[in-house]
Amino acid sequence: METDTNIFSTIAIGFTIFTLGQIFLKMVIEPVQNLKTTISEIAFTLANYYLIFHNVDVVDKEHADSAFDTTREFSYKLHAEVSLIPFYTYSRHIFRLPSKEKIEKASEELLYISNTIFSTDDLKCERIDKNSKNVFDFLNINISLNKMINREKLHEQSREQQ
């Protein structure tokens, strides 16, 4: 009889631990992982669209529109994913995530980039570079804009494409 009680207790405790582990996984770990994935996708997107941001007048409209839309979507996606992480103010320290304030600022910078893409202003490239650098800083992304293609090479490539 005692053996049956021990077996039942072991099964109940195992089931409880498994269930609590799954709840923690679904409610905390997965949202944190999704936010980290989004941050890495933002880094990739800004680097990948760098030439388009600076040459929107010579690339096809489809690519330019895609750069515009994608940059805006990431701005909104940052907010959505932060809101899914419980106790973000505290849990961000555990998982080494940016503060809500930095997420908000990065989101604003992404909107500035998308709003500047189609600008004809002479300072457009400098503003996009500054906004991109700010996004990298706010999200703790270690990519240097200086390692991307330089402006002279960029203009040379756009002339070759014409």
N, C-alpha and C positions, 0 to 999 in steps of 0.2 A: 504494500500500500504506500509505504514511504517512497519507494522507487518511482511509482506512478506520479506522485506529487513532485518529485525532483525533475522528472522528465517534463511534466507540464510547465513547471517554473522555468526550466531552461528554454523551452520553446517560446513561452510568453516573453521572457526577457530578450531572447534573440530577435523575436518579431518586433518588439518595441524598439530595440536599438536599430534594427534595419529600417523601420518606418521613420524614426527620428533622423537617421542619416539621409534618407531619401528626401525628407522635407527640407533639411539643411542644404542638400545638394541643389534642389530645384529652386528654393527661395533665395539662396545667398550665392553659392558658387557659380551657378550658371549665369545669373545676371551680371556678376562681376566679370566672368569670362567673356560675355557678350560685349560689355563696355570696353574691355581691353582689345577685343577683336576690332571693334569700331574705331578705336584710336589708331590701331595699326593700319586699318583700311584708309583712314584719313591721311596718314603719312604717305601711304602708297599713292593715293589719288592726287594729293598736292604735287608730289614728285612727278607722277605720270602725266598730269595735265599742265605741267610747267610751260612747255612749249606752246600749248594751245592758249593758255592765259595770256601769253605775251604776243601771240600772232593770230588773234581771233579774226583779224581782217583777211588773212590769207588761207586759213583752214576752211574746210567745208562747214556749212551751217549746222549740219547734224552733229559734228564733233564739238563745235562751240556750244550748242544747246545742251549737249550731254554734260559738258564741263559745268555749265551754269546750273543745271538741274541737280547734278550729283553733289556739288558743293553745298547747295541749299539743303538737300536731303540730309546730309551729314550733320548740318547745324541742328536740325530738328531731332535727328536720331540720338544725338548726345543727350538732350534733355529727357527723351523718352527712356533711355536705358538707365540713366542715373536715378530716375524716379522709381525704378523697379528694385533697386538695391535697398533692403531694409536698414535703417539706422545708418544712412550713408555717412553722416558726420563722423561716426565712430569707426565704422567698418572700412572706410577709405584708408585709415592709417594702417590697418592690418594688411590690406591688399596693395598698399602703395599706389593709391589712385589720386588724381588731382582733386583739389577742393571743389566744392560746388561753385564757388566764385570763379575759379579758373576755368571750369567747364563752361560757365555762362559767358565768360570773356572769349574763350575759344569759339564758342557758338556764334557770337557776334562777329568775330573776325572772319569766320567762314561766310557769313552773310555779306560782309563788306567785300570779300573777294568776289562772290558771285555778282554783286551789284556793280563791281568795277570792270568785270570781264569785257563788256561791250562799250566801255567808255572810250572816247576819242581823245581824252586828256593826255597831254605830253608826259605827265607824271604817273600815268597808269601803271607802268611796269614797276616803278619804285614803290607805289602803294601796295600792289599785289605782293611784292617781295616782303615788304614790312608786315603786311597782314599774315602772310604765310609763316614768317619767322615767329610772329606772336603766337600763332596756333601751335607751332612746334614747342615754344617755350611753355605755354599754358598747359599743354598736355604731356609735358616731359618727353617729347620725341627728340631723339638725338640725331637729327639730320641737319647738316649744314647746307644752306643755300649756295654757299661758295663752291661746294663740291658738285653742284648741278652745272649745267652748261652755262658758260658766260654769255653776256649779252652780245658781244661781237660775233661769236660763233652762232648764236641764235639768229641774228640778222643775216649772216652769211647763208645759213641753211634755208631761211625763208626766201631769199633771193634765188637760190638754186631750185626751189620748188616751183617758182613762177615761170 
